[in-house]
Amino acid sequence: MHTAMTDKSYNDPDMSADRVSHMMIKRWGEPRDLAGACVFLASEMSSYITGQSIYVDGGWTAKGL
């Protein structure tokens, strides 16, 4: 995710390209990309979900390091 904490690697062309190469979606995430998961989890539609990890990472976890 592009946040204040990741700003250094986001703004460095080499570091940024390396990060993007590990993402299936091929772009940095923005905090707004978390909105869908947050709305879903706050809604009645998720009322039967327990103990799950929902990765909102552009495929970083699935593609691996």
C-alpha positions in Angstrom: 0.0 0.0 0.0 1.2 3.5 -0.7 1.1 5.2 2.6 3.4 7.6 4.5 5.3 4.6 5.8 6.0 3.2 2.3 6.6 6.6 0.6 10.4 6.1 0.3 10.1 2.9 -1.8 7.1 4.3 -3.7 9.0 7.3 -4.8 12.3 5.5 -5.6 11.9 4.1 -9.2 14.0 1.0 -8.7 12.5 0.1 -5.3 9.0 0.8 -6.7 9.5 -1.4 -9.7 10.8 -4.2 -7.5 7.7 -4.0 -5.3 5.4 -3.9 -8.3 7.1 -7.0 -9.8 5.9 -9.0 -6.8 2.2 -7.9 -7.3 -0.2 -9.7 -9.6 -2.2 -6.5 -10.1 1.0 -4.6 -11.1 0.3 -1.4 -9.2 0.6 0.0 -5.8 -2.4 -0.2 -3.6 -4.0 2.9 -2.2 -5.8 3.1 1.2 -9.1 3.4 -0.8 -8.5 -0.2 -2.1 -9.3 -1.4 1.4 -12.8 0.1 1.4 -14.6 -2.8 -0.3 -13.3 -5.3 2.3 -14.0 -2.9 5.2 -17.6 -2.3 4.0 -18.1 -6.1 3.4 -16.8 -7.0 6.9 -18.9 -4.3 8.5 -22.0 -5.5 6.8 -24.6 -8.2 7.5 -23.2 -10.1 4.5 -20.2 -11.2 6.5 -22.1 -12.2 9.6 -21.2 -15.9 9.3 -17.5 -15.3 8.8 -15.2 -16.1 11.7 -11.4 -16.2 12.1 -10.4 -15.5 8.5 -7.5 -13.5 7.0 -8.6 -11.4 4.0 -5.5 -10.2 2.1 -6.0 -7.0 0.2 -2.5 -6.8 -1.2 -2.8 -6.9 -5.0 -1.7 -10.5 -5.2 1.5 -10.0 -3.2 0.8 -12.9 -0.9 -0.3 -15.2 -3.7 2.7 -14.5 -5.9 5.2 -14.7 -3.1 8.4 -12.9 -2.6 
